[in-house]
Amino acid sequence: MTTLAQEVMDLKTRLEHLEAVIRHLTGDTHQAGAPVPTTPLDQTELLAWLKAPGLVREPTAEECRVAAEWDALSDEDKQVHIDSMQHLVLDPPLSQLCIAQRR
């Protein structure tokens, strides 16, 4: 049991270090030990929280148009599209395309 307790302490230490590095990199001023809200955020608060650091943004007009087209499809048409996308084979694979673009 001592080994398990030591491993847990080591993990806590590593986690605190990683959180500090992330706060430093993101410029977050939240300090360890500061009170964290105990109640979950509602959708509006969550979106505002994600928008603040630029993790999400408002959809473009084109994205809204495409979303409206999707919403207008029947459940059967949506499922047909989902099935076709799940069986899509890319040649070359998407991972190779991403690697090539990074070069």
Protein Blocks (a to p, Z undefined) as FASTA:
>chain_A
ZZmmmmmmmmmmmmmmmmmmmmmmnopabdghiacdfbdcdfklmmmmmmmnopaccddf
klmmmmmmmmmpcfklmmmmmmmmmmpccdddfklmmmmmmZZ
